[in-house]
């Protein structure tokens, strides 16, 4: 499956917006869907991609995270800050679907408060590092070969290191975390026990690990908004279809005023998010990445907060419209059943609602 995603250019599309990526693609025979050139790929392409990927997995949020979620957030820091040697050795195989990568930031002690991480990297005299600690809720970690890992140091601030899985020596291992949306996401608890990391696997600069992590957060959150709102739209489509088919008290469900109100509420909220999303995407298309991080971080955070609040309304209304079928994993209600088990993930991953709302106002 990974190779199919690579050959189809899906994995390449996830990073097609990175600076200078077109030359890398051409050097290694990597193409994008539809014959689009990397230099032409913009944020509206990314918007369509995110929406269609969510639609293509039939609303199975966890399946999407397992197939490409880890790659979409673990690869950009490597492409942005890694050396040319690292990109050729690690990034290219991941883009082609030959290897897997994930982002290892969160810990049992540090979620949205990234600065509180405890995983420690200790420098050695030969320029290498010794890393110990744990990472938790790592999307795609169970199937990852490489871990883009944020660490703290005793004297040099934070660093970002690329760790390789080592089940044989037991220095970098994973075990599954059971979550409510799907085991297919490969959500992992990562244990790092005195892992030896060569100096060549330092991503970026010593002391800049936290800033390098933050550099990708806005684009990650924007992608979550794109896919998340499309998921809400899928649920609305299911509700409209069901309300037209289902008969209660001798007439179609959609003839009940209270049902039409719920449908209208969902539609209005979803369209409001999409309108703001298109406006935001247009602004991003006309700004450099550094300016996006400087001027749009608050707007992106605010929209992420709004999107997950809307998803809460959609889930609640959809469950009431579908009744018992909304809590049944098969049949016409399966999309709604999966949604009400998974929509809360986006309200937590990438920054919780409370953090997003506060950050937006402070910005």
N, C-alpha and C positions, 0 to 999 in steps of 0.2 A: 504494500500500500504506500509506504514512504517513497519508493522508487516511482510509482505511478504519479504521486503528487509532484515529485521532482521533475519528471519528464513532461508533465502537463504545464509546468511553469507556475503552479500554484504557490509553492514554497518561495520561489523567486519573487512572486508578486508581493509577498509579505514584507520584503525589504527593498522593493524596487525604487523607493523614494530616497534611499541613502545616497549621499553625495559620491559621485564617481563610480557608481555601481555598474553603469553601462559598459565601461571598459572591461570590468571583471567578467560580466556576462558574455561579452563577445570573445574574450580570451578562452573561455571554457565551454563555448557552445551552448550557453544557457539562454532560453527564449521565454518570453512572456505570452500569456494567452492572447489570441486574436492578432498576433503579429505586432502588438504595441511595443515601441522602443522604450527602453528605460528612461531616456531623456524626455519622452512624451508622457510618461506615467505621472499623473498628478494625484492630488488628494481626492478628487471626484472619482478617479479610477479606484482608489482605495476604498471609498465609500461604497461603490457598487460591489467591489470584491467582498467586503465584510458582510454586506447584506445577503449576497448570493451564497456565500459559504454557510451562513446561518440557515438560510432557506434550504440549501442543498443537503444539510444533515437532518432535515425534517424536524428541526427544533430540538434535536438531541444535543444540548449544550455541552455535556460532558464528553461526547464523542468528538466534537470539534476541538475541544481543549486537548484531548489526547492526540489527535491527528496533527494539529499545527499550532496549538496554543503556546506550548513551551518554546517552539522555534520562533514564533512571532515576537516574543519578548526576550528570549535569551540570546538571539543572534544580533540584533541592532547594536548593543554596546561593543561587541567584538568588531563589527564593521566600522563603527564610529571611532573607536579608540585603539583598536588592536594594530599590531605591526603587520606589514605586508606578508611576512612569513606566517604569522598566525592565521591571517585571513585565508591564505592558500591551503594551509594544513588543516584547519578546522572549519572555517566558514563554507568554503566551496563544497566539501562533501555533504554538509547539512543542507545547502541550497539544492543540491542534486538529489537529496533523499537517501543518501548512502549512510549518513550518521544522524544522530539526534542530539539536540542541545536544549537546555532549559535555563531559566533564571532562578538562582538560589539567593533570595534576599530575606524573606520572612523567617522568623524564629519563634519558638514558644514564648519568648519574652519580648518580641518586637514584631508588631504587625504594621499598622499605619505609621507608628513612631519608629521609623527606620534607624534613627540615630542610636537606638538602644540595643543594637545587635551585640552579641557576645562572642560570636565566632572569631577566633584570634589567629592572625598570621604573624609568625615570628621570623624575622630575616636571619639568614645564615651568612657566614663570611664569604661564601662563594657566589652570593647573589640570589640563591634560591630561597624558598620560604617553607616553613613548617606550619601547617594549618590544622586546627582542631576546633570542633564545635558541632552544632546541630542546626539544621534548617527544617522548617515545617511548612506544610501546605504547598509544596512545590509542584506546580502544574507540569505534567509530563515527566516528572522526575523518575518514575518507575521504568521508563523506557529510554532515558537519556544516556548518551555516551559521555557528554560533556556538561559541566555545570559552571555557568557564569556566576561567580560567587563574590558577594560583598563581605569583606572582613574588616575587623579593626586591628590596629597595632598598638603597642604600648607607647611608642614615641613618635610615630610618623602619621598619625591620623588614620584614615580609612584607605583600603586598597581593594581593587577588584582583580581577582585572579581566575584563570580558567583551570578548573579541576577536571581530571579525567576519572571516570568510574574505575574502581579497582576492587572488584569482589574477591579476587584471589587473596590479596594481602589484607583485605578488610579495612583499608584506609578510607575509602569512599564507598559507602554502601547505602542502600535504600530499603525501606519497607513501606507497604501500602497504608494509606490512611483512608478509612471508610468515610465517605461523604454522602450527602443526600441526593446528589444529582447523578453521578455515574462512576463506576469503577473504571470505565473506559478512559477517564481523564488522566489516569496514571498519577494521581495525587500522591506525593511521597513525603516521608520523613527521612531526611538525609543525615546520616551520621558520618562525620569527618574525624578520623582518629589519626593524628600526627601524619597527615598526608604531606609528602614531599612534592613541592611544586617548583619547577625550574624557573629561573628568572625570565626566560623567554615567554612564560605564560602570564606575565604581568600585563593586565589590560589597562592601557593608559599610563597615568603617572601615579607615583606613590603620594598619598595624601589627598587624592582626588576621587577616590572610590565613591564617596557619597554623592558628589556633584555629578559624576558620570552616570550614576544610577538615576538621579533626578532628571537628567537630560532626556531620558526616554519616557518618563512617566506621562507627560502630556499627550504624546502620540499613542501610547498604550491606552490611555483613558478615552481618547477620541475614538479609537478603534472599538472599544467596548460599547460606546454610545451607539455607533453605527450598527453593530450586530445586535445589541440589546433592544433597540427600538424596532428593528426588523422582526425580532422574535415576538414583541408585543403585537405587531401588525399581523403576524401569522395567527396568533391567538384570536384577534378580532375577526379575521377571516373565518376561522372555525366557528366562532360564535354566531356570525351572520348566517352561515350555512346551516348550522344546527337550529337556529331560531326559525328559519324558513321551513325546515323539514318536520320538526317536532310539533305534535298536536297535543294540546292540553285543554281540558274543559271544552272540547268540541271545536277548537279553532287553532290555527298555527300559533306557536309561541310568540312570534314577532308581532302579533296583533295585540299583545298585552302592553299597555302603556309603560309599565314599569320596566319591561325588557327593552323597549325602544329607548328609554332614558339611559339605561346602563350601556347600551350600544353607542349612543350619542356621546356619553361621557368618555368612553374609551377612545372613540374616533377623534374627538376634539383634542384630547390630551396627546395622543400619538402624533397627530398632525402638527401640533404646536412644537413638539420636540423636533420633528423632522424639519420644520421650517427654520428653526434656530440652528439646526445641524447644517443645513445647506448654506445658511448665511456664514456660519463659522468656517465651513469648508472652503467657501469662496475666499474668505480673508486669509486662510492658511495658504491657499494657492498663490497669493500675491505677497507673501512674506517669506523671509529667510528663516530657517529653523531657529536660529538664535533669537530672532524677533518674535517668533511664535512663543517660545519659552518665556520671553520677557513680558510680552504684552497680552497674550491670550491664555496664560495659565489659569487665571481666575475664571475666565469665561468657560473654559473647558471643564473646570471643576464644577462650576455652577450647573452646566448642562448635564454632566454625569449625575449630579445629585437629582436634578429634575427627571432624568430618564428613569432612574431606579424608583423614584416616587411614583411615576406614571405606571411602571411595571407592577407596583403594589396594587394600584387601583384596577389595572387590567386583570391581574390574577384573581382578585377578590370578586370582581363582577363576573368573570368567566366561570368561576366555580359555582356561583349562584345560578347562572344561566344553564350550565350543564348538569347541575345537581349531582346525583350519584356517579354519573359518568366522569365527572371531574376528578374523582378520587379512584378511578379504575384505570389500570395501566394498559388496557387493550380497548379496541373498538373506537368509536368516533371521538371519544373524549381523551384519547391518549396524549394528544398535543397539549391539552390543558393540564392534564395530570403531571406531565413532565415539567411544564412551565411553573406550576405552583410549588414544585419541589426544588427548582433551580434558580428562579429569578432573583432570590436573595443573594446569590453568589456575587452578582454584579454590584450589589449594595455594600459589599465588604471588600472584594478583591480590587486592587488598584487604588485603594483609599476609601475608607468607610464614608457613609453619607454625612455623618456629623463632621468629619474632617474636611470633606469636600465643601460643605456649606460654609464652615468657618473660614477655610482658606480662600474661598471665592470672595467673601466680604472683605477680608483683610487685604486681598489684592486690589 
